[in-house]
Amino acid sequence: MASIDEVLTSISANVDKVTELQGQIEASKAQVDEVLGQLQSLGIEAAANALNLGKEQLEETSAMAAALVSKLEEARNSAELAKHS
């Protein structure tokens, strides 16, 4: 049977993993920005437009990851409350 401490440890590990994933998403977005600038400077508009769509999707994904971290932190707070009740 799992204890509240094990639940807290599990949730904290999930927060760490999602936070790391969000950082990786942001790194991908930075790479997209760099390539997007190169494409635009070369006048390759079709590829730039497609890549810009990908950037928007990465921005949405990053926002979802941030929301997930927030929800996980709420779950951790609830578990903390249960531990101290």
N, C-alpha and C positions, 0 to 999 in steps of 0.2 A: 504494500500500500504506500503510495507516494505521500510525502509530507509537504507542508506548506513551504518549507525551505527548498525542497526539490522543485516545486512549482515556480518559486521566485527565481531560482537558478536557471531553470529552463526559459522562462520569459526573458530574463536578462540576456541570455545567450541569443535569443531570437532578436532582441533589440540590437545587439552588437552586429549580428549578421545582416540585418536589414540596413543598418547605418552604413556598414561597409559596402553593401550593394549600392546604396544611394551614392556613395563616393565614387564607385566605379561608373555609375550612370553619368555623373557629372564629368568624369574624365572623358568618357565617350563624347559627351556634348562638346567639350573643349576641342577634341579632335575634329568633330564635325564642323565647328566654327572655323577652325584653321583651313580645312579643305574647302569649305564653302567660300571663304575669302579668296582662295586660289582660283576656284572655278569662276567666281564673279569677275576677278581681275582678267581672266582669260576670255571672258565673254561667253562662257559655256552655260547659257541660261537654262536649258532643259535639265541638265544634270544638277545645276544649282537649285532649281525649283524642287526637284525630287529630293535632294539632300536636305533642303529646308523643311520639307514635310517630315523627314526623319528626325530632324532636330526638334520640331514641335512635338513629335511622339515621345522623344526622350524627355522633354520638359514635362509632359503629362505623366510619364512613368516616374520621374523624380518626385513629382508632387504626390503621386500615389504612395511611394515609398515613405515620404515624410508623414503622410496621414497614417500609414501602417505603424510607423514608429510611435506616433502619438497614441494610437489605440493600444499598442502593446504596453506603453507606459501606464495607461489607464488601468489595464489589466494587472500590471505589477503593483500599482497603488492599491487596487482592490484586494489583492493577495496580502499585501502588507497590513491592510486594515483587518483582514481576517486573522492574520497571525497575532495581532495585538488585541484581539477581542476576547 
